[in-house]
Amino acid sequence: MPDAPPPQPDSKRLFDRLLKVGMDAGDAYTFVQEVRNMAAVNLIARFESKLEAQNAKIDAQNAQFASIRWMMGIGFTLLALLITLLRFLD
């Protein structure tokens, strides 16, 4: 079996430990890469969940602003009708 490519520096400690316990260099390298891939997937999943939570907050705020706009529109309409009605009564 050809020599496995050297692991990246931050993975070297784990790679060296695996070699000390008797694991084949190729298997140790593959194991280190799989651990790194799982860590990356975990990080991405956590980031996505935080992003989804932030999007949910933004959606809730947009809904709240929309309802406030409607209430203000109805209020101004009622105020205009009241002013019109009071002018006709004079």
N, C-alpha and C positions, 0 to 999 in steps of 0.2 A: 504494500500500500504506500502511495507517495506520502511524503511528509505533509502534514496539515499546515495551512497557512498560519502564521503567528497571530495570536489573538490581539485585539486592540489593547492599548495600555491599561484602560480601566477594568478590563476583564482578566488581566494577567494573573491577578492574585487567585481568583477562582480557578483559572486554568491550571496554575501551578499546584493548587491543593488537589485537584482531580488527578493530576499526574502522580502526586505523592501517594494517593490511595490505590494506585495501580491501574488507573483507567488508561486505555489506549489514547494516544495523542489526537487522533482523528475524532474519536468519540468524545473526548474532552472538549475539543474545539466545537463540535456540533452541539454539545450540551450547553456550552457558554453562549453560543449564538441563539439557541432556543430560549434560554433564560432572558437574554437581551430582547428578543422579539416579544416574549410575553410581557416584559416590563413596558415595552413601547405600546403594545395593544392596551394594557391597563391604563397607561397615561392618556392615550387617546380617548378611551372610554370615559375616563373621569373628566377630561376636558369637554367632551361632547355633552355629558350630563349637566355640567355647569353652564354650558352655552344654552342648552334647552331650558334650564331654569331661568336664565336671564331673558330668553325670548318669551317665556311665559309671563314674566314680570312686565315686560314691555307691552305685550298684548293686553294684559289687564289694565295698564295705564292708558292705553289707547282706547279701550272700551269705556273707561271712566271719563276721559276727555270727550268722547263722542256723546255720552249721556249728558254731560255738563253743557255742551254746545246746544243740544236739543232743548234742555231746560231753559237756557238763556234765550234761545229763539222763541220759545213759547212765552216766556216772561215778557220779552219786548213786544211780541204781538199782542198780548193781553193789555200791556201798558198803552200801546198805540190805539187799541180799540176803546179803552177807557178814556183816553184823551179825546178821541173823536166823539164819543158819546157825551162827554161833558161839554164839548163845544156846541153840540146840537141842542143841549138843554138850556144854554144861555140865551 
